[in-house]
């Protein structure tokens, strides 16, 4: 029984790694993937623009997608996914700690819980789009769904704990230490 469960978790990680390796083989994948993902994201969540420093005061127009700050962020975001995927498996404690901190930073810049499932759906649609249905099958979709669920739950846990500490008047965790706290 335990063996069966361990095997299915292994499958999830394998499926995510396999599909991600294929994305990484695409030309200029960092920028292309990040841009495609955020194009979708801003379509389904137009308000999400406002949480990005380079998005404030702008409309969801083509100029924005050429903004060097946006392109830089799109590349960084893909790199971050890359890192998180690399970390899946061997040392979950480390990845959980980092996601918790990233979650706190996100709540401070104005990312709201609703944005997470939207981002998850956009991520999966972007993968499906880039890889095609032959490569990105139902089980890959499920594996990514479970993985994104884990990442966003861990990030939100960090954000909620941070809020709780504040409400209780406790000390701040990582106050001001994230590079991009803008609010
Ligand atoms: C599992 C989901 C997510 C992960 C793992 C993640 C990860 C990250 C990381 C690592 C950074 C820091 C990049 C850097 O400074 O080098 C970042 C920045 C940021 N993320 Fe996310 N993110 C996620 C979801 C979201 C969502 C849903 C939104 C909102 C629409 C969002 C908005 C932002 C913003 C506004 C920044 C700061 C941008 C800047 O200062 O240039 N993220 N994210």
Boltz pocket constraint, residues with backbone or C-beta under 6 A from the ligand:
constraints:
  - pocket:
      binder: B
      contacts: [[A, 48], [A, 51], [A, 52], [A, 53], [A, 73], [A, 76], [A, 77], [A, 80], [A, 84], [A, 102], [A, 106], [A, 109], [A, 111], [A, 112], [A, 115], [A, 116], [A, 119], [A, 148], [A, 151], [A, 152], [A, 155], [A, 179], [A, 180], [A, 181], [A, 182]]
      max_distance: 6.0
